[in-house]
Amino acid sequence: MTTLLLFGLAILLAAIVPGPDFAMVVRNTVLSGRVSGMWTAVGIGLGIVVWVVATSIGLAALLAASALAFTAVKLAGAVYLVYLGLKSIRAAIRERRRPVAEIELDRPMSHWAAFRSGLMCNLLNPKAVVLFTALMPQFLGGGGSQAVLIGELAAVGMAVCGLFYIGLANLIGLFRAVLERPRVRAWLNGVTGAVMVALGLRVAAN
């Protein structure tokens, strides 16, 4: 139980620090509403499961040890973030040039699209490679079934990370009345897009 609590705390602290996952939840919630933000959170949570299992069987360590593989993951993640950021900026510019009456407030995003964006953002985050490669060895080993422990750690990681970002999506949803204002929506699109582009460039440069 102590092991699971410490692991959950480590995952929570990593989630609280704003990064690509944080920006993705904000972006999708602003663009398409609270439910899309929640499905994005579920995708991120599943990404945590993948990283826990991958690290436990050595794949993440292999990526971290291979400069070429790590660079490929890093660049793929950077390109993905920049692409989504530029889409948000383009939408903001387009809205600023249109009459208020013609701006469509809601951009439908399927649950699958929101889930997929969260999952891909997490899996293409090179910081996750470093984080889980360093973190997982601290919680594995000792007595008992390793398969059961890995399953428990994956479940705790998904629950903690998923619930944090679901809470974030709902918190942003509380301000929906303000976010529905066309010019506010355009401004937020521009800001979140710029943040995602900056994150992508930072990932590529590091």
C-alpha positions in Angstrom: 0.0 0.0 0.0 2.8 2.4 0.8 4.4 1.6 -2.5 1.2 2.4 -4.4 0.7 5.6 -2.5 4.2 6.9 -3.2 3.8 5.9 -6.8 0.5 7.7 -7.1 2.0 10.8 -5.5 4.9 10.8 -7.9 2.5 10.6 -10.9 0.3 13.4 -9.4 3.3 15.7 -9.0 4.4 15.0 -12.6 0.8 15.7 -13.9 0.6 19.0 -11.9 3.6 20.5 -13.7 2.3 22.0 -16.9 3.5 20.2 -20.0 2.1 18.7 -23.2 -0.6 16.6 -21.5 -1.8 19.6 -19.5 -1.9 21.8 -22.6 -3.7 19.1 -24.6 -6.5 18.8 -22.0 -6.9 22.6 -22.0 -6.9 22.8 -25.8 -9.5 20.2 -26.3 -11.8 21.4 -23.5 -11.6 25.0 -24.9 -12.2 23.8 -28.5 -14.9 21.3 -27.9 -16.2 21.3 -24.3 -15.8 19.5 -21.0 -16.6 16.0 -22.3 -13.9 16.2 -24.9 -11.4 17.3 -22.2 -12.5 14.3 -20.1 -12.0 11.8 -23.0 -8.6 13.4 -23.6 -7.8 12.7 -19.9 -8.8 9.1 -20.3 -6.4 8.8 -23.3 -3.6 10.3 -21.2 -4.4 7.8 -18.4 -4.1 4.9 -20.8 -0.8 6.3 -22.0 0.4 6.0 -18.4 -0.5 2.3 -18.4 1.5 1.8 -21.6 4.5 3.5 -20.1 4.3 1.5 -16.9 4.2 -1.8 -18.7 6.7 -0.8 -21.4 9.2 0.3 -18.7 8.7 -2.8 -16.7 9.6 -5.0 -19.7 12.5 -2.8 -20.7 11.2 -1.0 -23.8 11.5 2.5 -22.3 15.0 1.7 -21.0 15.9 0.6 -24.5 14.5 3.9 -26.0 16.4 5.9 -23.4 19.7 4.0 -24.2 19.3 4.4 -27.9 20.1 8.0 -29.0 18.5 7.3 -32.4 15.2 5.9 -31.0 15.0 8.6 -28.4 15.5 11.3 -31.0 12.9 9.8 -33.2 10.3 9.8 -30.4 11.3 13.3 -29.4 11.0 14.7 -32.9 7.7 12.9 -33.5 6.3 14.4 -30.3 7.6 17.9 -31.2 6.0 17.8 -34.7 2.7 16.6 -33.3 2.6 19.4 -30.7 3.6 22.1 -33.3 1.0 20.8 -35.7 -1.8 21.0 -33.2 -0.6 24.3 -31.9 -0.6 25.8 -35.5 -4.1 24.5 -36.0 -5.3 26.3 -33.0 -3.6 29.5 -34.0 -5.0 29.3 -37.5 -8.5 28.9 -36.0 -8.0 31.9 -33.8 -6.9 34.1 -36.7 -9.8 32.9 -38.8 -12.3 33.7 -36.1 -10.8 37.2 -35.4 -11.4 38.1 -39.1 -15.0 36.9 -39.2 -18.1 38.8 -37.9 -19.2 37.7 -34.5 -22.5 36.5 -35.8 -20.8 34.1 -38.2 -18.5 32.4 -35.6 -19.4 28.9 -34.8 -19.0 28.4 -31.0 -18.9 24.7 -30.8 -16.4 22.6 -32.8 -17.6 19.0 -32.5 -14.8 16.6 -31.6 -15.6 12.9 -31.4 -14.9 11.0 -28.3 -12.4 8.9 -30.2 -10.6 11.9 -31.6 -10.3 13.5 -28.1 -9.2 10.1 -26.6 -6.6 9.5 -29.4 -5.1 13.0 -29.0 -4.6 12.5 -25.3 -3.1 9.0 -25.9 -0.7 10.1 -28.7 0.3 13.2 -26.8 1.4 11.1 -23.8 3.1 8.4 -25.8 5.0 10.9 -27.9 6.2 12.8 -24.9 10.0 12.2 -24.6 9.9 13.3 -20.9 7.8 10.2 -20.2 10.6 8.0 -21.3 13.0 9.7 -18.9 10.4 9.9 -16.1 9.3 6.2 -16.1 12.8 4.9 -16.8 14.0 6.6 -13.6 10.8 6.0 -11.6 9.8 2.4 -12.2 13.0 0.7 -10.9 12.3 2.4 -7.5 9.0 0.5 -7.2 9.7 -2.9 -8.8 11.6 -5.7 -7.1 11.2 -7.3 -3.8 8.9 -10.2 -2.9 5.5 -11.0 -4.4 4.2 -11.3 -7.9 5.8 -8.8 -10.2 3.0 -9.1 -12.7 0.4 -8.2 -10.0 2.6 -5.3 -8.8 2.9 -3.9 -12.4 -0.8 -4.2 -12.8 -1.4 -2.3 -9.6 1.0 0.4 -10.4 -0.5 0.8 -13.9 -4.0 1.1 -12.4 -2.9 3.6 -9.8 -1.0 5.7 -12.4 -4.0 5.7 -14.8 -6.4 6.6 -12.0 -4.4 9.4 -10.5 -3.4 11.0 -13.8 -6.8 10.5 -15.4 -8.7 11.9 -12.5 -6.4 14.9 -12.2 -7.0 15.8 -15.9 -10.7 15.0 -15.7 -10.8 17.5 -12.8 -8.9 20.0 -14.9 -11.4 19.6 -17.7 -14.4 20.1 -15.4 -12.7 23.1 -13.8 -12.3 24.7 -17.2 -15.9 23.7 -18.0 -17.1 25.9 -15.0 -16.1 28.9 -17.0 -18.1 27.8 -20.1 -20.3 30.9 -20.1 -17.2 33.0 -20.5 -15.5 30.7 -23.0 -18.6 30.8 -25.2 -17.9 34.4 -26.1 -16.5 34.3 -29.6 -13.7 36.7 -29.1 -12.7 35.0 -25.8 -12.7 31.7 -27.6 -10.5 33.1 -30.4 -8.1 34.5 -27.9 -7.8 31.2 -25.9 -7.3 29.3 -29.2 -4.4 31.6 -30.0 -2.8 31.4 -26.5 -3.1 27.6 -26.2 -1.9 27.2 -29.8 1.2 29.3 -29.0 1.9 27.4 -25.9 1.7 24.1 -27.7 4.0 25.4 -30.5 6.5 26.6 -27.8 6.3 23.2 -26.0 7.0 21.4 -29.3 9.9 23.6 -30.2 11.3 23.2 -26.7 11.0 19.4 -26.9 12.8 19.4 -30.2 15.6 21.6 -29.0 16.3 19.7 -25.8 
